[in-house]
Amino acid sequence: MAIGVGGKFPEFHLKAVDKKPLNELNINNVFVEISNDIHKDKWMMIFFYPKDFTFVCPTEIEAFGKLNEEFEARNCVVLTASTDTEFTHWAWRKHQSELNNLPIPMLADVRRELSSALGILDPVEGVSQRAVFIVDPSGTIRFSMVTDLNVGRNPDEVLRVLDALQTGELCQCNWNKGDSAIDLEKVSK
């Protein structure tokens, strides 16, 4: 059963490839433990992808990585995860030039516990579906989206949604940071 908007994001404790640049990583410091504690008092955006060494996944991961500073400026930690091992993540980061300096930790949901708890484990392929979650500082899921395994997401749209959520206001279709929110007093007249 999937956990949706309004539900608590599951507790997790996973091994990951650190977010340091490739030239700062070696076998002695590449692997870190990541848990829910990473986002205490912060927003968290976590996106899942099906597999390392594929074709759509690196385009998304690179695009989210390019926006990492934008997310950080909004007090939001960015994480990515798949069901691959931390060793596969490490090999992929070294092999795939677009990921060499990825500023986002790559979580290894090898036991598929987090993907299963979220209801995003693909029943046919046995891998994480292409899902994204925005979680507020209290651990509540405020946004979720799952697409087909073959269809990439739009990281700019995820950032736009985070901006809208952080206003605490009613934000109309195509609202962007800096736009006015819906004024209920004007609408009710």
Solvent accessible surface area in square Angstrom, and as a share of the most:
residue,aa,sasa,rsa
1,M,219,0.98
2,A,69,0.54
3,I,48,0.25
4,G,36,0.34
5,V,99,0.57
6,G,54,0.52
7,G,23,0.22
8,K,123,0.52
9,F,11,0.05
10,P,22,0.14
11,E,150,0.67
12,F,15,0.06
13,H,128,0.57
14,L,23,0.11
15,K,104,0.44
16,A,0,0.00
17,V,0,0.00
18,D,19,0.10
19,K,95,0.40
20,K,77,0.32
21,P,52,0.32
22,L,43,0.21
23,N,137,0.70
24,E,94,0.42
25,L,15,0.08
26,N,73,0.37
27,I,113,0.57
28,N,139,0.71
29,N,49,0.25
30,V,0,0.00
31,F,58,0.24
32,V,45,0.26
33,E,97,0.44
34,I,14,0.07
35,S,18,0.12
36,N,20,0.10
37,D,93,0.48
38,I,65,0.33
39,H,10,0.04
40,K,139,0.59
41,D,119,0.62
42,K,83,0.35
43,W,27,0.10
44,M,0,0.00
45,M,0,0.00
46,I,0,0.00
47,F,0,0.00
48,F,0,0.00
49,Y,1,0.00
50,P,10,0.06
51,K,83,0.35
52,D,10,0.05
53,F,94,0.39
54,T,38,0.22
55,F,182,0.76
56,V,49,0.28
57,C,1,0.01
58,P,5,0.03
59,T,82,0.48
60,E,5,0.02
61,I,0,0.00
62,E,49,0.22
63,A,35,0.27
64,F,0,0.00
65,G,9,0.09
66,K,154,0.65
67,L,33,0.16
68,N,8,0.04
69,E,137,0.62
70,E,73,0.33
71,F,0,0.00
72,E,87,0.39
73,A,86,0.66
74,R,34,0.13
75,N,68,0.35
76,C,2,0.01
77,V,24,0.14
78,V,5,0.03
79,L,0,0.00
80,T,0,0.00
81,A,0,0.00
82,S,0,0.00
83,T,8,0.05
84,D,31,0.16
85,T,49,0.29
86,E,17,0.07
87,F,123,0.51
88,T,44,0.26
89,H,0,0.00
90,W,26,0.09
91,A,44,0.34
92,W,0,0.00
93,R,0,0.00
94,K,106,0.45
95,H,133,0.59
96,Q,36,0.16
97,S,84,0.54
98,E,73,0.33
99,L,0,0.00
100,N,30,0.16
101,N,99,0.51
102,L,4,0.02
103,P,47,0.29
104,I,0,0.00
105,P,5,0.03
106,M,0,0.00
107,L,0,0.00
108,A,5,0.04
109,D,0,0.00
110,V,62,0.36
111,R,190,0.69
112,R,81,0.29
113,E,100,0.45
114,L,4,0.02
115,S,0,0.00
116,S,56,0.36
117,A,41,0.32
118,L,1,0.01
119,G,33,0.32
120,I,4,0.02
121,L,55,0.27
122,D,17,0.09
123,P,121,0.76
124,V,130,0.75
125,E,92,0.41
126,G,27,0.26
127,V,10,0.06
128,S,0,0.00
129,Q,40,0.18
130,R,6,0.02
131,A,0,0.00
132,V,0,0.00
133,F,3,0.01
134,I,0,0.00
135,V,0,0.00
136,D,17,0.09
137,P,59,0.37
138,S,75,0.48
139,G,14,0.14
140,T,27,0.16
141,I,0,0.00
142,R,85,0.31
143,F,37,0.16
144,S,41,0.26
145,M,55,0.24
146,V,74,0.42
147,T,35,0.20
148,D,88,0.46
149,L,40,0.20
150,N,119,0.61
151,V,82,0.47
152,G,35,0.33
153,R,20,0.07
154,N,84,0.43
155,P,15,0.10
156,D,89,0.46
157,E,62,0.28
158,V,0,0.00
159,L,17,0.08
160,R,56,0.20
161,V,19,0.11
162,L,0,0.00
163,D,12,0.06
164,A,17,0.13
165,L,36,0.18
166,Q,64,0.28
167,T,56,0.32
168,G,68,0.65
169,E,107,0.48
170,L,91,0.45
171,C,39,0.24
172,Q,75,0.33
173,C,110,0.66
174,N,114,0.59
175,W,7,0.02
176,N,78,0.40
177,K,128,0.54
178,G,77,0.74
179,D,69,0.36
180,S,92,0.59
181,A,33,0.26
182,I,64,0.33
183,D,64,0.33
184,L,113,0.56
185,E,128,0.58
186,K,153,0.65
187,V,103,0.59
188,S,96,0.62
189,K,202,0.86
